[in-house]
Amino acid sequence: MSRSIVAHFHAEVELSHSTEGRSLQSRIVVSDERIGVAIDGTKRTIEFSSIFDIVQGVSRLRKAGSTETVTLAFWGDNQRETISISTDVEVLVKFQKVLYRKLLDGIEVVATYRSRTGEEKRERHTYQLSVTSSQIRLRSTETDHQISIRRDGVTKFKTPSNSPTDGDQEPAAVIYSDTGNCISKTTVCMPSFRALNLFGRYLRADLLSTDEIGTTTGSKDTIEVLLVDDDPHDLEMAEVFLKEQSDRFSFTSVSSASEGLDALNQLNNSAEFFDCIVSDYQMPGTDGLEFLTEIRERYPNVPFILYTGQGSKKVIKQAILDDVTDYVEKGVGREQYQILSERIRKAVR
């Protein structure tokens, strides 16, 4: 039975256990189910289902005509093997796009989605994954719901490979994206760690810059920030997106004013101190203004920024009277974190 050829090109190939460390000219043929490699009259096939890692990605930022290498790790003849493919960077970018579609399209995942507004919360549903060079799509297999994430809107993602996990955690990727109107968080639980690893490689590849967005250069002196908010989602988003604004930030996050005071007391007793406090206003027990009063009585010189969705003039006026350092309103886009970052750095100068 004939198979549809979706890509073919010539490249220098080094195949473990076959070419003995030598790079040889080869023709690469990509069909619906496998990659075919022809070297010196010998043909070798690599099933997509046997590929478990893409060791090195290719950047579109490389100059046209330059040579780059992609290395695939796969299972062959009951042992791990690798194939390194070197050719023009533009060819490899196209190959990589085809490769990720073949490896990831159709995988069933379980996903949850939440926007920064906090208004939209969805229960876990099963979705079918599909990817392109510009978009991630999740189509529900249970309802008509669909989640679409622009690749150029992805600002941060986490997988077990770049965040601490315990051995019982399911393979999952957490994706933070900027939709233009709000910031969303999508958690995608993969069927296996192999699938998660390949999905993580896809997220890092091609369209994503290796540099963190908004990272500053220059001074590396740490700015210790105490974040106080009873909403764990707001705390997480603030940490993620403020960290992108400056690699100087280091965070301690607590969910109440009383926990914030405990953290301050502990650091004060050990001759350490926070450079800035960022606190929500509306919290159970002690609100942000009452917390500010406590701080000014105990630690009068610590910068205190009220960061809240409560935009009443009465709250602002009282905060100013109570010697607040600054005031920033919560929003639904990334701009709020840029503003907050600037206010923090200004406060600790």
C-alpha positions in Angstrom: 0.0 0.0 0.0 1.4 3.4 -1.0 2.0 6.0 1.7 1.6 9.8 1.3 4.9 11.6 1.3 4.6 14.9 3.2 8.2 16.1 3.0 11.6 15.1 1.5 15.0 16.7 1.4 18.7 16.0 1.4 20.9 16.4 4.5 24.1 15.2 6.2 23.1 12.4 8.6 24.8 10.8 11.5 22.9 7.7 12.7 24.1 6.0 15.9 25.0 2.3 15.6 25.1 2.7 11.8 27.4 5.4 10.5 30.0 5.0 13.3 30.3 8.7 14.1 30.5 9.7 10.4 28.2 12.2 8.8 27.0 10.9 5.4 24.8 12.5 2.7 21.3 11.1 2.8 17.8 11.6 1.4 15.1 12.1 4.1 11.6 11.1 3.2 8.7 11.9 5.7 5.5 10.0 5.2 2.3 9.8 7.3 3.7 7.3 9.8 7.5 7.3 9.6 10.7 8.9 8.5 12.8 7.1 5.8 16.5 7.6 5.6 18.6 6.4 2.6 22.4 6.2 3.3 24.8 4.6 0.8 22.1 2.4 -0.7 20.8 1.3 2.7 17.4 2.3 3.8 16.3 2.8 7.4 12.9 3.7 8.7 12.0 5.5 12.0 8.4 5.2 13.2 7.0 8.3 14.7 5.7 6.3 17.6 9.3 5.3 18.5 10.5 8.9 18.8 10.7 10.1 22.4 12.9 13.2 22.2 14.0 16.0 19.9 17.4 16.9 21.4 18.0 20.2 19.7 15.6 22.7 18.1 16.2 25.1 15.3 15.7 28.9 15.6 14.2 31.0 12.8 16.5 33.8 14.0 19.5 32.0 12.3 20.6 33.5 9.0 19.1 32.1 5.8 21.5 29.6 4.2 23.2 28.7 7.5 23.5 25.1 8.6 21.8 23.7 11.7 21.2 20.3 13.2 18.2 18.5 14.7 18.8 15.3 16.7 16.0 12.8 17.2 16.1 10.1 19.9 14.1 7.0 19.3 13.8 3.3 20.1 15.2 1.0 17.5 16.0 -2.7 17.7 15.2 -2.7 21.5 17.8 0.0 22.2 18.0 3.8 22.3 19.3 5.3 19.1 19.8 8.9 17.7 19.8 10.4 14.3 21.4 13.9 13.7 20.2 15.7 10.6 22.2 18.7 9.4 21.1 20.9 6.5 20.0 24.5 5.7 18.2 26.1 8.6 15.1 27.0 6.6 14.7 23.4 5.5 15.0 22.2 9.1 12.4 24.7 10.3 9.9 23.3 7.9 10.9 19.7 8.8 10.5 20.5 12.5 6.9 21.9 11.9 5.9 18.7 10.0 7.6 16.6 12.7 5.7 18.2 15.6 2.4 17.8 13.8 3.0 14.1 13.2 4.1 13.5 16.8 1.4 15.5 18.6 -1.8 15.8 16.4 -4.6 13.7 17.6 -3.2 13.0 21.1 -6.0 13.0 23.7 -5.3 15.2 26.7 -7.2 16.5 29.7 -7.2 20.3 30.1 -8.5 23.1 32.3 -8.6 26.7 31.4 -8.8 29.9 33.4 -8.6 33.6 32.4 -7.0 36.3 34.5 -10.5 37.9 35.1 -11.3 34.9 37.3 -14.8 35.0 35.8 -14.3 32.0 33.5 -13.6 28.7 35.1 -13.9 25.4 33.3 -13.9 21.9 34.7 -11.5 19.3 33.4 -12.5 18.0 29.9 -10.9 15.6 27.5 -9.6 17.3 24.3 -7.9 16.3 21.1 -4.7 18.2 20.6 -3.5 19.7 17.3 -0.6 22.0 16.7 0.7 24.3 13.9 3.6 26.7 13.8 1.3 29.5 14.9 -1.4 27.9 17.1 -2.2 25.2 19.7 -5.8 23.9 19.4 -7.7 21.8 21.9 -11.0 20.4 20.7 -13.3 18.8 23.3 -14.3 15.2 22.6 -17.2 15.7 25.0 -18.7 19.1 24.1 -18.4 21.7 21.4 -15.8 23.6 23.4 -12.5 24.5 21.8 -9.4 26.2 23.3 -7.1 28.1 21.0 -3.7 29.4 22.1 -1.6 31.6 19.8 2.1 30.5 19.8 3.2 34.2 19.8 0.9 34.8 22.8 2.6 32.2 25.0 4.6 34.1 27.5 5.5 31.3 29.9 5.1 27.6 30.4 6.1 25.0 33.0 6.6 21.3 32.7 8.1 18.8 35.2 11.4 19.3 33.4 11.7 22.9 34.5 9.7 22.9 37.7 10.0 20.8 40.9 7.6 17.9 41.1 7.0 14.8 43.1 7.1 11.4 41.6 3.3 11.0 41.8 2.4 14.1 39.7 0.8 13.4 36.4 2.6 14.6 33.2 1.2 18.1 32.6 2.2 21.4 31.0 1.0 24.8 32.4 0.8 27.4 29.7 0.4 31.2 30.4 -0.7 33.2 27.4 -1.7 36.7 26.5 -4.8 36.9 24.4 -4.7 40.7 24.0 -7.7 41.2 26.3 -6.6 39.1 29.3 -4.0 36.6 30.5 -5.1 33.0 30.6 -3.7 29.8 32.2 -4.2 26.5 30.6 -3.2 23.2 32.2 -2.7 20.3 29.7 -2.4 16.8 31.2 -0.7 14.5 28.7 -1.2 10.7 28.5 2.5 10.0 29.1 5.8 11.7 29.9 7.0 10.9 26.4 4.1 13.0 25.0 4.8 15.7 27.6 8.5 15.8 26.7 7.7 16.2 23.0 5.0 18.9 23.7 7.5 20.8 25.8 10.0 20.6 22.9 7.3 22.0 20.6 6.6 24.9 23.0 10.3 25.8 23.1 10.9 25.5 19.4 10.9 27.8 16.4 8.6 30.7 17.3 9.6 31.2 21.0 12.6 33.3 21.7 15.3 31.9 24.0 15.3 35.2 25.9 12.7 35.8 28.5 10.3 38.6 27.6 11.1 41.8 29.4 14.2 40.5 31.2 16.5 43.2 32.2 20.2 43.2 32.0 22.7 44.9 34.1 22.4 44.8 37.9 21.8 41.3 39.4 21.1 42.5 42.9 18.0 40.7 44.2 14.8 42.6 45.0 13.0 40.6 47.7 9.2 41.0 47.3 6.5 39.9 49.7 3.3 39.2 47.8 0.1 39.1 49.9 -3.2 38.0 48.3 -5.9 35.5 49.3 -6.4 34.5 45.7 -3.8 31.8 44.8 -4.4 32.4 41.1 -3.6 36.1 41.4 -0.5 35.2 43.4 0.7 32.7 40.8 0.1 35.1 37.9 1.9 37.9 39.7 5.0 35.8 40.3 5.1 34.5 36.8 4.7 37.7 34.9 6.7 39.9 37.3 9.6 37.5 37.0 9.5 38.0 33.3 9.8 41.8 33.8 13.1 41.4 35.8 15.3 38.6 36.8 16.1 40.6 40.0 12.8 39.8 41.6 12.6 37.1 44.2 9.2 36.3 45.8 7.7 35.1 49.0 3.9 34.6 48.6 1.4 34.4 51.4 -2.4 34.3 51.5 -3.2 36.7 54.4 -2.0 39.7 56.2 -1.3 37.6 59.3 1.0 35.3 57.3 2.7 38.4 55.9 3.5 39.7 59.3 4.8 36.3 60.3 7.1 36.3 57.3 8.3 39.8 58.1 9.0 38.9 61.7 11.0 35.8 60.8 13.2 37.7 58.3 13.6 40.6 60.7 14.8 38.2 63.4 17.4 36.7 61.1 18.8 40.1 60.1 17.2 39.9 56.6 14.4 42.0 55.2 12.0 42.4 52.3 12.7 45.2 49.9 9.0 45.7 49.1 5.5 44.5 50.1 2.8 44.2 47.4 -0.6 43.5 49.0 -4.2 43.0 47.8 -6.9 45.1 49.4 -9.9 42.9 49.8 -8.9 39.9 52.0 -10.8 38.1 54.7 -9.8 39.0 58.3 -7.4 41.8 57.9 -7.8 43.8 54.7 -5.0 45.6 52.8 -5.5 49.0 54.5 -5.4 47.4 58.0 -2.3 45.5 56.9 -0.7 48.7 55.8 -1.4 50.3 59.2 0.2 47.3 61.0 3.3 47.6 58.7 3.7 51.3 59.3 3.6 50.7 63.0 6.2 47.9 63.0 8.3 48.6 59.9 7.8 52.3 58.9 10.4 52.3 56.2 9.4 49.2 54.1 7.9 50.2 50.7 4.2 49.1 50.5 2.3 48.9 47.3 -1.4 48.3 47.3 -2.3 46.1 44.3 -6.0 45.7 44.1 -9.1 45.5 41.9 -10.9 47.7 44.3 -10.7 51.1 42.6 -12.8 53.3 44.8 -11.6 56.8 45.5 -12.2 56.2 49.2 -9.8 53.3 49.3 -7.1 55.3 47.4 -7.5 58.3 49.7 -7.2 56.3 52.8 -4.2 54.4 51.5 -2.5 57.8 50.8 -3.3 59.0 54.3 -1.9 55.8 55.8 1.4 56.5 54.0 1.1 53.9 51.2 4.2 54.0 48.9 2.2 53.4 45.7 -1.1 52.1 44.3 -1.6 49.9 41.3 -5.0 48.6 40.0 -5.3 45.0 38.9 -6.3 44.6 35.2 -6.8 41.8 32.7 -3.7 42.2 30.5 0.0 42.0 30.8 0.4 45.8 31.0 -0.6 45.7 34.7 2.6 43.7 35.5 4.8 46.1 33.6 3.4 48.9 35.6 3.7 47.0 38.9 7.3 46.0 38.0 8.2 49.7 37.4 6.6 50.8 40.6 8.4 48.1 42.7 11.8 49.1 41.2 11.0 52.8 41.7 10.0 52.1 45.4 13.2 50.3 46.3 15.7 52.7 44.7 
